[in-house]
Amino acid sequence: MNKITILGVGAMGSRIAQNFLNAGFDVTIYNRSSERTEALRANGAKVANSPKEAVAEADFVLSVVRDVEA
């Protein structure tokens, strides 16, 4: 199974992550605001504590952030 990491689970990233979860992929997520990760965790996503941790074993990485600062 492909391991997918999504960095940034705001409005767009959370929907992308949920679609991958629904399709049966192994999904790891990271977001600066941890409260945004809770619904996805409840739906089966693994939540990383840092971007480095999130991408460590990923086959694919998607970065869905708002701006350069993020």
PyMOL commands that place a pseudoatom at each C-alpha (Angstrom):
pseudoatom trace, name=CA, resn=MET, resi=1, chain=A, elem=C, hetatm=0, pos=[0.000, 0.000, 0.000]
pseudoatom trace, name=CA, resn=ASN, resi=2, chain=A, elem=C, hetatm=0, pos=[1.250, 3.506, -0.753]
pseudoatom trace, name=CA, resn=LYS, resi=3, chain=A, elem=C, hetatm=0, pos=[2.089, 5.701, 2.201]
pseudoatom trace, name=CA, resn=ILE, resi=4, chain=A, elem=C, hetatm=0, pos=[0.917, 9.261, 1.670]
pseudoatom trace, name=CA, resn=THR, resi=5, chain=A, elem=C, hetatm=0, pos=[1.847, 12.268, 3.770]
pseudoatom trace, name=CA, resn=ILE, resi=6, chain=A, elem=C, hetatm=0, pos=[-0.079, 15.518, 3.684]
pseudoatom trace, name=CA, resn=LEU, resi=7, chain=A, elem=C, hetatm=0, pos=[1.503, 18.602, 5.184]
pseudoatom trace, name=CA, resn=GLY, resi=8, chain=A, elem=C, hetatm=0, pos=[-1.244, 21.095, 5.961]
pseudoatom trace, name=CA, resn=VAL, resi=9, chain=A, elem=C, hetatm=0, pos=[-4.773, 19.915, 6.697]
pseudoatom trace, name=CA, resn=GLY, resi=10, chain=A, elem=C, hetatm=0, pos=[-6.770, 23.109, 6.451]
pseudoatom trace, name=CA, resn=ALA, resi=11, chain=A, elem=C, hetatm=0, pos=[-9.800, 23.472, 4.188]
pseudoatom trace, name=CA, resn=MET, resi=12, chain=A, elem=C, hetatm=0, pos=[-8.227, 21.809, 1.156]
pseudoatom trace, name=CA, resn=GLY, resi=13, chain=A, elem=C, hetatm=0, pos=[-5.676, 19.479, 2.751]
pseudoatom trace, name=CA, resn=SER, resi=14, chain=A, elem=C, hetatm=0, pos=[-8.196, 17.906, 5.114]
pseudoatom trace, name=CA, resn=ARG, resi=15, chain=A, elem=C, hetatm=0, pos=[-10.512, 17.011, 2.238]
pseudoatom trace, name=CA, resn=ILE, resi=16, chain=A, elem=C, hetatm=0, pos=[-7.654, 15.541, 0.225]
pseudoatom trace, name=CA, resn=ALA, resi=17, chain=A, elem=C, hetatm=0, pos=[-6.532, 13.513, 3.235]
pseudoatom trace, name=CA, resn=GLN, resi=18, chain=A, elem=C, hetatm=0, pos=[-10.055, 12.225, 3.849]
pseudoatom trace, name=CA, resn=ASN, resi=19, chain=A, elem=C, hetatm=0, pos=[-10.398, 11.151, 0.211]
pseudoatom trace, name=CA, resn=PHE, resi=20, chain=A, elem=C, hetatm=0, pos=[-7.157, 9.161, 0.460]
pseudoatom trace, name=CA, resn=LEU, resi=21, chain=A, elem=C, hetatm=0, pos=[-8.351, 7.575, 3.710]
pseudoatom trace, name=CA, resn=ASN, resi=22, chain=A, elem=C, hetatm=0, pos=[-11.662, 6.668, 2.074]
pseudoatom trace, name=CA, resn=ALA, resi=23, chain=A, elem=C, hetatm=0, pos=[-9.727, 5.010, -0.759]
pseudoatom trace, name=CA, resn=GLY, resi=24, chain=A, elem=C, hetatm=0, pos=[-7.825, 2.858, 1.739]
pseudoatom trace, name=CA, resn=PHE, resi=25, chain=A, elem=C, hetatm=0, pos=[-4.420, 4.543, 1.671]
pseudoatom trace, name=CA, resn=ASP, resi=26, chain=A, elem=C, hetatm=0, pos=[-2.070, 4.766, 4.643]
pseudoatom trace, name=CA, resn=VAL, resi=27, chain=A, elem=C, hetatm=0, pos=[-2.170, 8.512, 5.420]
pseudoatom trace, name=CA, resn=THR, resi=28, chain=A, elem=C, hetatm=0, pos=[0.094, 10.508, 7.718]
pseudoatom trace, name=CA, resn=ILE, resi=29, chain=A, elem=C, hetatm=0, pos=[-0.674, 14.160, 8.348]
pseudoatom trace, name=CA, resn=TYR, resi=30, chain=A, elem=C, hetatm=0, pos=[1.031, 17.136, 9.903]
pseudoatom trace, name=CA, resn=ASN, resi=31, chain=A, elem=C, hetatm=0, pos=[-0.412, 20.546, 10.668]
pseudoatom trace, name=CA, resn=ARG, resi=32, chain=A, elem=C, hetatm=0, pos=[0.972, 23.458, 12.707]
pseudoatom trace, name=CA, resn=SER, resi=33, chain=A, elem=C, hetatm=0, pos=[-2.323, 23.623, 14.611]
pseudoatom trace, name=CA, resn=SER, resi=34, chain=A, elem=C, hetatm=0, pos=[-2.825, 20.182, 16.099]
pseudoatom trace, name=CA, resn=GLU, resi=35, chain=A, elem=C, hetatm=0, pos=[-6.546, 20.680, 16.725]
pseudoatom trace, name=CA, resn=ARG, resi=36, chain=A, elem=C, hetatm=0, pos=[-7.098, 20.497, 12.942]
pseudoatom trace, name=CA, resn=THR, resi=37, chain=A, elem=C, hetatm=0, pos=[-5.769, 16.936, 12.923]
pseudoatom trace, name=CA, resn=GLU, resi=38, chain=A, elem=C, hetatm=0, pos=[-8.234, 15.391, 15.395]
pseudoatom trace, name=CA, resn=ALA, resi=39, chain=A, elem=C, hetatm=0, pos=[-11.080, 14.555, 12.982]
pseudoatom trace, name=CA, resn=LEU, resi=40, chain=A, elem=C, hetatm=0, pos=[-8.673, 12.921, 10.555]
pseudoatom trace, name=CA, resn=ARG, resi=41, chain=A, elem=C, hetatm=0, pos=[-6.994, 10.994, 13.378]
pseudoatom trace, name=CA, resn=ALA, resi=42, chain=A, elem=C, hetatm=0, pos=[-10.424, 9.690, 14.375]
pseudoatom trace, name=CA, resn=ASN, resi=43, chain=A, elem=C, hetatm=0, pos=[-10.899, 8.549, 10.772]
pseudoatom trace, name=CA, resn=GLY, resi=44, chain=A, elem=C, hetatm=0, pos=[-7.619, 6.625, 10.679]
pseudoatom trace, name=CA, resn=ALA, resi=45, chain=A, elem=C, hetatm=0, pos=[-4.875, 9.104, 9.785]
pseudoatom trace, name=CA, resn=LYS, resi=46, chain=A, elem=C, hetatm=0, pos=[-1.579, 8.970, 11.625]
pseudoatom trace, name=CA, resn=VAL, resi=47, chain=A, elem=C, hetatm=0, pos=[-0.609, 12.343, 13.082]
pseudoatom trace, name=CA, resn=ALA, resi=48, chain=A, elem=C, hetatm=0, pos=[3.071, 13.294, 13.051]
pseudoatom trace, name=CA, resn=ASN, resi=49, chain=A, elem=C, hetatm=0, pos=[4.695, 15.708, 15.495]
pseudoatom trace, name=CA, resn=SER, resi=50, chain=A, elem=C, hetatm=0, pos=[6.847, 17.403, 12.852]
pseudoatom trace, name=CA, resn=PRO, resi=51, chain=A, elem=C, hetatm=0, pos=[7.164, 17.653, 9.069]
pseudoatom trace, name=CA, resn=LYS, resi=52, chain=A, elem=C, hetatm=0, pos=[10.372, 15.612, 9.251]
pseudoatom trace, name=CA, resn=GLU, resi=53, chain=A, elem=C, hetatm=0, pos=[8.613, 12.822, 11.120]
pseudoatom trace, name=CA, resn=ALA, resi=54, chain=A, elem=C, hetatm=0, pos=[5.663, 12.975, 8.718]
pseudoatom trace, name=CA, resn=VAL, resi=55, chain=A, elem=C, hetatm=0, pos=[7.729, 12.419, 5.578]
pseudoatom trace, name=CA, resn=ALA, resi=56, chain=A, elem=C, hetatm=0, pos=[10.201, 9.865, 6.984]
pseudoatom trace, name=CA, resn=GLU, resi=57, chain=A, elem=C, hetatm=0, pos=[8.500, 6.810, 5.449]
pseudoatom trace, name=CA, resn=ALA, resi=58, chain=A, elem=C, hetatm=0, pos=[6.289, 8.430, 2.822]
pseudoatom trace, name=CA, resn=ASP, resi=59, chain=A, elem=C, hetatm=0, pos=[6.035, 7.260, -0.770]
pseudoatom trace, name=CA, resn=PHE, resi=60, chain=A, elem=C, hetatm=0, pos=[4.236, 10.479, -1.736]
pseudoatom trace, name=CA, resn=VAL, resi=61, chain=A, elem=C, hetatm=0, pos=[4.189, 13.900, -0.056]
pseudoatom trace, name=CA, resn=LEU, resi=62, chain=A, elem=C, hetatm=0, pos=[1.636, 16.638, -0.679]
pseudoatom trace, name=CA, resn=SER, resi=63, chain=A, elem=C, hetatm=0, pos=[2.185, 20.081, 0.755]
pseudoatom trace, name=CA, resn=VAL, resi=64, chain=A, elem=C, hetatm=0, pos=[-1.035, 22.066, 0.993]
pseudoatom trace, name=CA, resn=VAL, resi=65, chain=A, elem=C, hetatm=0, pos=[-0.167, 25.287, 2.786]
pseudoatom trace, name=CA, resn=ARG, resi=66, chain=A, elem=C, hetatm=0, pos=[-1.534, 28.786, 2.588]
pseudoatom trace, name=CA, resn=ASP, resi=67, chain=A, elem=C, hetatm=0, pos=[1.634, 30.837, 2.211]
pseudoatom trace, name=CA, resn=VAL, resi=68, chain=A, elem=C, hetatm=0, pos=[5.431, 30.861, 2.416]
pseudoatom trace, name=CA, resn=GLU, resi=69, chain=A, elem=C, hetatm=0, pos=[5.370, 31.326, 6.173]
pseudoatom trace, name=CA, resn=ALA, resi=70, chain=A, elem=C, hetatm=0, pos=[3.406, 28.100, 6.620]
for i in range(1, 70): cmd.bond("trace and resi %d" % i, "trace and resi %d" % (i + 1))
show_as sticks, trace
zoom trace
